[in-house]
Amino acid sequence: MAQLQKRKPARMELSPRVAQPPPRTTPSGGPAKRRTASPFGGMNRTKAPARLEPVKRPEAEARRPSYGKDKTKPKEKREGFHALKMQRALAPIGYGHRSAVKSKIQSLDSFEQFPLLDLIKESIASQAFPGLEDVVPTPVQRLALPALLGSDRKDCRAKSPSVSSQMEQFLLAAETGSGKTLAYLLPVIDAIKRAEIPEANEEAQEKARKKVAEELRKNEGDVFGLEPPPVSEPHPTAGRPRAIILVPTAELVDQVASLAKAFSHTVKFRAAPISAAYTGKVIRNRLFSPGGIDMLISTPHLLASIAESEPNVLSRVSYLVIDEADSLLDRSFSPLTSAIIDKSTPSLRQLIMCSATIPRSLDSYLRKRFPDIKRLVTPNLHAIPRRVQLGVVEVEKDPYRGNKDLACAETIWTIGKSAEEHGVSEDGSAKEKSDTKHIIVFVNEREKAAEVAQYLASKGIDAEALSRDTASLRQSPTLAAFTGTAHESNAASSATSAASVADRTLVERFRGERSRIQRCLSLLIWDHGVSTRLP
Ligand SMILES: Nc1ncnc2c1ncn2[C@@H]1O[C@H](COP(=O)(O)OP(=O)(O)OP(=O)(O)O)[C@@H](O)[C@H]1O
């Protein structure tokens, strides 16, 4: 019993001060500190402790993107994946926009649906697509034609005070080879033809006025009765085109001009290509042709230098097209292109920019300089098709150690091997149709194409280099492999000038691509063998 009493647990005993408040003073006489470390330490306070008070910072600092970030931490080093880097350099395009555009353009499946002049509509098939049947407009044409022709005009009026209130601004952004040239050319030709009617009336009125004045002078009696010698006045449009198309290279000048010229034969207007590829005399004759000029196709360098000595060349331009705007508004071209835009602005009715991509740099330039620009962006722009696999080969690391050619050869072998494996069925027998891979390798210099092709050949890959120096007869069989005709038809026969229309279209596409990425060379490889060609 005594033992039991002894073992009475201490926790059962209450403190003698249990009902008393905590002491307000320490034994030394100062105010007692609260024990904040206990679970109940912060209770019943009426004021937040100073360390929890929000710190007020200047507004400007709060707006900075770095606000709230720990500046002492070293910056995260991002992986330098090229494909992703490329994707990051492009302006994002929302899914909502893509689907809205898709449904908007779905029903526009014939050129007949656009409000073009009849003569132009009738010329489309024969001049733009000779030999092709049932051609329907591409997405960018369905999107651009109604906008540029003004049939959906209500929301594209300029609001910016920096530009003429009459001027409409458009950005046509669509994948490479999607038919942008025709998308801007048709409305420009249409505008040229429509403007001819009031101009012809004005001209006739002016002539009549002069004739009446002459008659009056005669009737009043000229003392000597002498008539002034006939003076051949220059055509009012000589040296003053109504439409100007700017492209980055002389090759593109010719490419665009050949389409414009084709239309000019039936629609009847005057188109003139000028570039450094022509002599000064040819340029002068074309620009100042006594018959006048409606459409000028040029590079910014040449036009800017002409405009310095002949400012009138830009005084009447109503339609200015900046093709390949991503190049023409980049750092190297931008000063020239911007100067041309500025000088043309007073008379401009439409400024049309075209691009196969919208890099962020172009995006911010347009937001700043042309905030009211109407963006006509196709649903698939910047979209990587789901079937496309992106891969990165780190050439600096083992086993390549900086040897890009070796990395290229091995990548080709890997693709070829997977094609072989693909071509074997589960029971081990070869499948009827082997899974042929067509591979294109782009390099950045003409000479490099030949070099890479040679290297690949030394590694047992039958490659052929394509460049603009490649004879056109040799281009067709290679390109045919990409249209699927190479295996059905004799490659040699399609190498003749009777190349199929599909071949020609493809050649044109590669031509456009080459110019766009500045004379880059392509290397086409098929059947684990290779044929390299660059149109
Ligand atoms: N509606 C169409 N149907 C079939 N082919 C077309 C159509 N419109 C254009 N093409 C053809 O597509 C090819 C590429 O057209 P175009 O050169 O205009 O493309 P692009 O978008 O300007 O390309 P890039 O961005 O490379 O300059 C040309 O051969 C052209 O004849």
The ligand as a Tripos MOL2 file, in Angstrom:
@<TRIPOS>MOLECULE
LIG
   31    33     1     0     0
SMALL
NO_CHARGES

@<TRIPOS>ATOM
      1 N1         -4.5140   26.2780 -105.3050 N.pl3     1 LIG1
      2 C1         -3.4300   25.6000 -105.6580 C.ar      1 LIG1
      3 N2         -3.5130   24.2990 -105.9950 N.ar      1 LIG1
      4 C2         -2.4100   23.6010 -106.3630 C.ar      1 LIG1
      5 N3         -1.1640   24.1180 -106.4260 N.ar      1 LIG1
      6 C3         -1.0340   25.4070 -106.1040 C.ar      1 LIG1
      7 C4         -2.1450   26.2200 -105.7060 C.ar      1 LIG1
      8 N4         -1.6970   27.4680 -105.4610 N.ar      1 LIG1
      9 C5         -0.3710   27.4500 -105.6900 C.ar      1 LIG1
     10 N5          0.0210   26.2180 -106.0740 N.ar      1 LIG1
     11 C6          1.3890   25.7920 -106.4300 C.3       1 LIG1
     12 O1          2.1290   25.6460 -105.2340 O.3       1 LIG1
     13 C7          3.5040   25.9310 -105.4810 C.3       1 LIG1
     14 C8          4.0500   26.8230 -104.3880 C.3       1 LIG1
     15 O2          3.3730   28.0580 -104.4260 O.3       1 LIG1
     16 P1          4.0680   29.3960 -103.9010 P.3       1 LIG1
     17 O3          5.4440   29.5350 -104.4380 O.co2     1 LIG1
     18 O4          3.1060   30.4730 -104.1040 O.co2     1 LIG1
     19 O5          4.1930   29.0700 -102.3560 O.3       1 LIG1
     20 P2          4.6150   30.0610 -101.2050 P.3       1 LIG1
     21 O6          3.6360   29.8670 -100.1120 O.co2     1 LIG1
     22 O7          4.8100   31.4230 -101.7320 O.co2     1 LIG1
     23 O8          6.0090   29.4300 -100.7780 O.3       1 LIG1
     24 P3          7.2700   30.1380 -100.0930 P.3       1 LIG1
     25 O9          6.8690   30.4650  -98.7020 O.co2     1 LIG1
     26 O10         8.2980   29.0740 -100.1460 O.co2     1 LIG1
     27 O11         7.6020   31.3350 -100.9210 O.co2     1 LIG1
     28 C9          3.5680   26.5630 -106.8700 C.3       1 LIG1
     29 O12         4.0710   25.5980 -107.7700 O.3       1 LIG1
     30 C10         2.1250   26.8560 -107.2140 C.3       1 LIG1
     31 O13         1.8580   26.7120 -108.6000 O.3       1 LIG1
@<TRIPOS>BOND
     1     1     2 1
     2     2     3 ar
     3     2     7 ar
     4     3     4 ar
     5     4     5 ar
     6     5     6 ar
     7     6     7 ar
     8     6    10 ar
     9     7     8 ar
    10     8     9 ar
    11     9    10 ar
    12    10    11 1
    13    11    12 1
    14    11    30 1
    15    12    13 1
    16    13    14 1
    17    13    28 1
    18    14    15 1
    19    15    16 1
    20    16    17 2
    21    16    18 1
    22    16    19 1
    23    19    20 1
    24    20    21 2
    25    20    22 1
    26    20    23 1
    27    23    24 1
    28    24    25 2
    29    24    26 1
    30    24    27 1
    31    28    29 1
    32    28    30 1
    33    30    31 1
@<TRIPOS>SUBSTRUCTURE
     1 LIG1         1 GROUP 0 **** ****
